[in-house]
Amino acid sequence: MKLHRSVHFLALALLLLMIPAALSSPSSAQIAVGISVRIGPPALPVYEQPFCPGPGYLWTPGYWAWDDDDGYYWVPGTWVVAPVGMLWTPGYWGWSGGVYVWNPGYWGPHIGFYGGINYGFGYGGVGFVGGEWRGGAFFYNTAVMRVDTVHVTNVYVNRTVIVNNESHVAFNGGAGGVQARPTAQELAYAREPHQAALASQVQQEHAAHQDRANFASVNHGAPAVAATARPGEFKGRGVVGARSAGAPYHAPAMLPREARASTPPASRNEGGHSVNAPNRPASGNNRPENAHPQNENPEKNASKPAKQTKPPQHENAPREEKHDKGR
């Protein structure tokens, strides 16, 4: 009996120790499944890709993340050690039900739909042409990827796959957005087994959130750290700044707290297709404790679109401008 009571009190003590830690966990990373806001993201900044650190690294494009207190902030693109045989489908903002909804990225055997967004460096809006897996090794297409061929020898050149997509627009659908819809093949790829964002990707997003200079309200669409050679390394030779904003920046007319939609709609495009609903939903913008794959069905659990009482606003007035093969 005494042993039973001792175990009971020990379990209670451990529970009490865990509660403060749970309450003090960061609430910064606001991009997740179903996150929706009434302000569209700024245009993608123009920047060069840092050199690939070594074999086995894959490029993950930069994106605008959301914070309820301060609005959009830039998460720099970076190279990450990829799961063997897997490719990264970037997340994207999509117009749905009167608001902008984040569709999280994921790792899978094929590239799915990412809103037709031209992230550059092989992600021209459809698929990925920056390289391919051959057995257990990744080969880089140096026509669109910056690779030091002295240290990385798994390379080839294929210039025929370069897509002349001049857009810097960072969202799909709605006024001024990229008007792209998923193909039947992309929808099939979305139903394949997937993996969530890696811990290194989550680290990159959280590190970006800690620096006020990454917020659009401060950098006006041209972050000083646009890309990094490795996740979490925001200083040193591997850091690349934006050459310019992708379009003139316009401050939003509403505060971030006002822009946040109270009831997130389903992560779908205007055509009603669930385009980023892997059977293991992923987000490069979840808290670290939520960065692991979960067996959920986002399409089944999706909530209904929120009613729009006020026309949404773009934080930017997107326009198409010329740029080179990179960002």
Secondary structure, 3 states (H helix, E strand, C coil): CHHHHHHHHHHHHHHHHHHHHHHCCCCCCCCCCCCEECEECCCCCECCCCCCCCCCEEEECCEEEEECCCEEEEECEEEEECCCCCEEECCEEEEECCEEEEECCEEECCCCCCCCCCCECCECCCCCCCEEEECCEEEEECCCCCCCCCCCCCEECCHHHCCCCCECCCEECCCCCECCCCCHHHHHHHCCCCECCCHHHHHHHHHHHCCHHHEHHHHCCCCCCCEECCCCCCCCCCEECCCECCCCECCCCCCHHHHECCCCCCCCCCCCCCCCCCCCCCCCCCCHHHCCCCCCCHHHHCCCCCCCCCCCEECECCCECCCCCCC
